Amino acid sequence: MSVSEDVRNMKSVSPLVASADSAVRNEALRLAALALKEHQDEIFEANREDLQRAEKAGIAPAVMKRLKFDAHKLSDCLAGIDSLMALENPTGRITLHRQLDEGLILKRVTVPIGVIGIIFEARPDALVQISCLCIKSGNCAVLKGGKETASTNKVLFTLIEQAAIQAGLPKGCLLQVSAHSEIDELLTCDDSVDLLIPRGSNAFVRYIMDHTKIPVMGHSDGVCHTYVDKAADMDLAIPILIDAKTQYTAACNATETLLVHRGIADAFLPKAAKALAQAGVKLRGTQEVSEILARSASLSDCDLAAESSAASAPYPSGFAAEDIMTEEDFNTEYLDLVLSVKLVDSVEEAAAHINRFGSHHTDCILTQDDEAAMRFMALVDSAGVYRNCSTRFADGFRYGFGAEVGISTGKLHARGPVGLDGLVTYKYLLEGSGQIVADYASQAKQFHFKDL
């Protein structure tokens, strides 16, 4: 069958998935976790094949990190499934219960979205997270992973699909799309697919939005910022900055730009630059930043020479010409050990820079000043705004969601890491006892609103 035929069939079984008992969905998750454990050698072998092909194809190191699915990634996936199983069923919640008149009762109840198409980057763990979230929330899922991990994705999908069917969910509740050409066919299925969640480059997400009538949720770039305020604790700030940049550089929530208050730049930048250099991070920035680092280095030549002989990386002594940044360069997402640096005069200037050049993903202020923190958190228009912690915390699992289907930088329906609550909508249920609108329009009857 074609993709469109498969998706129409999925639409027909989606009410069965939506109405499945929570115990059935949890059993599907339990069986999926069991299958992943029992077949881990098969999964790892498929992943080794993918990695070998990717290496021969010259895939960038930052992307290669995403492709790897090892025992650590499997452990994280299994922990995520366990967390999902422990979470409350997100469907069937009554969020409004109101009497409109005697014998006329209105309820608003959470329900699955229906059929969700997720086109995601080359991360096999994303397939596990997404499919399990859809099972738990009562949604059907059409999954299209990156071609770089085709072998790994095929094994993972087969195991999870079999677990879902074995638990009692209908055949066709999950669908894997493998060919890139099938994406365009999927985009035409606006009569069957209720939501698309693309995860990839800005150009890719824009392409999806421009070529479908299906509602689209997601984000493209992850241009995240860490702003070091004049009232920052430097000993606290540097480890946070190192984590935000280096803990997983290929992630969309890794910090890409460092903003520093001009009032502490002379003291903070050399310390930060040294620590970042030791972590393997290359700095780029404005001419002003370059001059501060060059001046600091020239004042410490003896110390630097001693440290270099001890195989300890010194901080930069200024930037090469190609690393001097203009204003428009600050919308760059590196996904690598490279960091942009700029100085600002105030919280307001930092927030204005972030709102202009950021991607409304996750941004942080490092400060001991409560008023400055409150001002920053009010002004920055991002899905996640942090104080004194790493931007890498922007993750569904770390939020206690069990997992995430992605991070949304939009403002409608779901924002930030999208977990179970972002995969449900609601419908209104009205139960009456013979009431007709004509009686109320003629004022023969009156509404008597009462929350129950």
N, C-alpha and C positions, 0 to 999 in steps of 0.2 A: 504493500500500500504506500501511497504518497504521504508526505508529512501532513498535508491538509486533511486527508482522510483519517489518519491516525488521531489528529487533534480533534476532529469532529466526534470521533468515537470516544475520546477522552472527555469531551464536554458532556456526552450522554451519561457517562458513569460518574461524573463529578458529584451529583447529588447523593450517590451511594457512599462516596468517600466522606462527604460533608456530614452525613447522618450516621456514620459508623461510630460505634461506642468508643469512648476514650480508652477503655481497656484493650480494644482491638488495635488501636493506633500505638499504644505503649508496647503491646506484644510485638508489633512489627519492628519497633525500635530495638526491643530486646533481642529478637532474632537477628536483626541486622548487625548488632554489636557482636553477637556470638559468631556469626559468619565471618566478619572481618578478622576476628581473632583466629579462627580455625584456618582461614585461607591466607594468613599474612605472608607466608613464603611466596605464594602465587602472586600476591599484590606487589611485593618487593621485587620479584623477578621482572614483572611487567614494567615496573618503574625504572629498573636498571636499563631495560631496552630503550625506554623513552629518553633517558639521560644520555645514553650512548649516541642516539640519533641527533639529539639536540647539540651535543658537543661537536659532532661532525658537521652540523649545519652552522656552527659558529655562533650559537645563541649567546647573548651577553651574560656575563657572570651574575648580574643582578636578577636576570630572569631565571637563570639556572637554579638559584636558591628557591624560587617559587615552585619549580618542577619537582623537587625532591620530595619523596614520600617514604620516610623511613620509620623505624620503631618509635622515635620521638613523636613524629606527626601522627602515627596511628594511635599512640597513647593519648594525645590531645583530642583526637576525634572520639575515642571511646569515652573519655571524660566528659566531652560535650554531649554525647548521647545519654550518658547517665544523668547529667544535669537536666536534659530535656524531659526524660522520663519522670523526674521528680517534680517538674513544674505542673501547675494547675492547668487543666484543659482550658485553652483560650476561647473556645466556642461555647455557646449556650449561656453566656453570662448575661444577666439582666441588668442593663445600665440605666434603664428608666422604667418605672412602674407607676402608672398614673390612672386615676379614675377621671374620665371626662364628664361622665354623668352616671347616675345609678345604673348599674348593669352594662356600662360601656367602659371597658378597661383596655388601656394601651400599654404595650411593653415594647421596649427596644432591646433586641437580643443580638449578641455577637455571632457572626457566621463566617465561614471561610470565604475567601475571595472567589475561589473556583478553580480556574485553570491558569497557572502562572508559568510563563516562559522565562527561563533564566539563561542568559548567554554570558559565560564567565571566563575569566582569564585562565592561564595554564597553571592552575593550582589544584591538584587532585583532592586535597582536603576540603576544598570548596564544594566539590560534588557531594561529599558525605554530609557536610553541614546543611547544604541547601535541601537535599532530598529528605533528610530527617526532619528538618523544620517544616517542610511541606506536609509530611506524613502526620506529624504531631498536630498541626493546625488544620488538618482536614482538607488540604488543597491537593489538586493534581499538579504535577510538575513536568514540564518539557525542559530537558537539560541539554545544553550545548556547551561543552568544555573546549579548551584550547587544543589544537591539533598536536601541540608538542607533547601532550600527555595522553594521547589517544589510547594507548595500550592499558595504562593504569586506570583511566576512566572507565574503560569497557569492563574490566574486572570488577571494579567497585560498584558500578551501576548494576551489573548482573546479580551480584550478591545482595544488594539492597532491594532490588525489584523482587527477587525470589522470596526474600524475607517478608516483604509486604503482602504478597499473594498467599504465602503460607499462613500468615496471621489472619487472613480472612478479608483483606481488601481486594477490590475487583481487579481483574487483569486489565491493563491499560491505564492504571492510575499514575504510572510513571512512564516516561518516554525519553529515550536518548536520541538526540539528533547528532549525527557524526560528520556529515559533509558540510563544508562551508557554504556550498551552493544552496543548501536547505534552509539557511537563515533567511534568505529573501522570500522563500515560500512561506516560512513561518510568519513573516511580517505581514502577509496578506490575510492571515487567519483572524481578522478582527471580529468575525461572527462566532469564534470558538474560544479564543484566548482573552482572558479578562485583564491581564497585566503582564507587562514585560519588564524584566530587571536586567539591564545590560551592565556588565562590569568589564571595563577596559579603558582604552585611551580616550581622550577627549574627542578625537576625530571619529572613533568608532561609535561612541555614545551618540554623537550628533548625527551620524549616518542613520542609526536606528530611529531616532526621533523624527528625522526628515522623511523616512520611508515607510511609515506605518500609521494606521489610525488607532492602534491599540495604545491605551495609556501606558506611559513609561515612567518607571521610578528608579532612581539611582544617582550615581555621581560619576564624574569622569576623572579629573585630576585630584591629587591630594597635596596641594601646596599648603602645608601646615607651618605655623610659626611658633617660635618661643621668644617672648619678649622679656628681657632682663631689666627690671625697673631700677630706679636709683636707690630704692629701699630694699633691694634683694640681698639675701644672705648668700654671699659668694661661695661659701663652703657647701651650702645646700644646692646652689644653682648649677654648679659644674657637673656633678654626677647626674642630675636630672637631664641636663643638656646632652651629655654623652649618651645616656640611655635613649633619649628621644631621637637622636640621630643614628646611633649605631646598633641598637638592640636587634633591629631587623630593617636594614636600610631599604629593602625592596617593597616594604609595606606602604600603603597609601596614608597611614597615620604617622609616618616618620617625619620629623621636623626637617623642612627644607630651607627655611630662612630664620636667621638669628637677628633679632632687633635688640639693640642695647641703648639704654639711656645715655645720652652724651655726658651727663654728669659723672658717670662712673667708668666711662670707656677706657681712660688711661690706666686705671687699676684693674679692671675686669678683663679686657680683651687679651692682654698678654697671657694671663693665667688660663683663660679659656682656650686660646689658640694653642698653647703648649699641650694641654690635656687632649684637645681634639687631634693634634698632630700625632700624639702618642697612640691614639686610637685609630690612626690611619686616615683621618678626615682631611681633605683638601679644602681650603677656604677660598672663596671669591667674595668680592665686595666692592664698596665704593672707594674712590681715591682717598677719602678721609680715613677710612679704616686701614687702608694700606699704609698710609703715612704714620699712623699711631703704632702699628706693629713694627715698622721699620725703625722708628725712633726708639721704641722699647728694646728692640734687638741690639741696636748700636750701643745702648747704655749697659748692656749685659753681655758683651762679647766674651769676657773671661768665663763667666758662669756657663754660657752656652757651649764654649769649647770643652769645658770639663764634662758637661752632661753628654755631649756628643761622643766623647771618648768612652763613656760608659754605656753606649748604645741606647741612649735615651733621646728620643726625637725632640729637637728644639722647636719653639714656636716659629712661625714664618717671619721673615724679615721684610715683609712687604709682598705685594702681588706682582706676578708677571703681567705684561701689558694686556694679554688676552683675558686675564681674570679680573680686570677692573670693570665693574658693572655699571651700566646706565640704568636709569629708572625703569625702563620697560623690560629689563632682563629679570626683574624680580618676580615674574610669574612662572618661573622655571621649576618643574618637578624633576629632580635628578634620579631618584630611586637608586642612589649610589652614595659612596662616601665623599660627597661634595656638599658644601654648605654655603649659602649666601649670607652676607653680613652687612648690616646697615645700622647707622646711628639715628636716633630720634630724640626730640627734646621733651616729650611728654607722653603720658598715657593716651591722650587724644590723638597725637600724631601716630603713635603705634597702631591704634585701632583703625585710623583712617587708612594707613598703609595696608593693613590686613584686609580690610573690607574691599580695597581696590584690587590688590594683587593676589589675594588668597583665593581658595576655591570653596570657602564656607564649610570646610570639613572640620578640623579641630585645631584650636589655637590656645596658647597658654601664656599666662603672666607669672613671672617669678618675683615675688615681693613679700615683704613683711608688713606692708602698709595696707591696712584693711580698706581704707577709703579708696586708694588707688586700685585695689583688686576689684572692689564693687563697681568702680567706674569702668574699668576695662571689660568686666563681664557683662555690663549693661550695653556697652557700645559695640562690641564685636558681634557681627551678625553671622555666626557660624553654628553648625549643628552641635558642636561640642566646644565649650569654653572652660578652660581649666585654670587652676591656681596651684602653683608649687608642686606640680607632678608632671610626669612625662606624657607627651601626646600619644604615646604608644598604648595608653589605656583605652583608647577609642576602639572598642572591640566588644561584640555581643557576648562572648564567653566571659570576658572580664567584667561586664556589666551584670552578670548573673542571668543572662538570657538563654544560656545553654549553648547557643551558636548564633550565627547571623547569616542572612542571605546576601548581605552587602551593607553599605553605608549610604544613606540618602542625604544629599545636601539640599534637597527641595524643602518646601514648607507645607506641602499638602499631604495629608494622610499620615505619612511616617517620616521621621527625621532622625539622623544619627544612625547608629547601628540598628539594623532592622531585624528584630527577633520575632517571636510569636505574635506579639500585639500588632506588629506591622503587617502581618499576613492575614488579618481578619478585618472584616467590615461589619456592618450591622443591618438588620432589617426591622421594620416595625410590625408588631402583631397586634391587631385590634379585635377584641371579642365583644360582641354586642348581644342584645336580646330583642331584636326587631327595630332598632332605632333607624330613622331616616332623616336626611339632612333638611328636608322641607320643613319639618317641625321646628328645627332650630332657626332656619332662615325666616320663618314667619313669627318667631318668638313664642310659639305655642309651648316650646320647651326652652329651658336655659341650661347652659353648661354649668357644671359644678365641679371644677378642677380640684383634685386632691391627690397629692403624692402618697402612694401606698408603701 
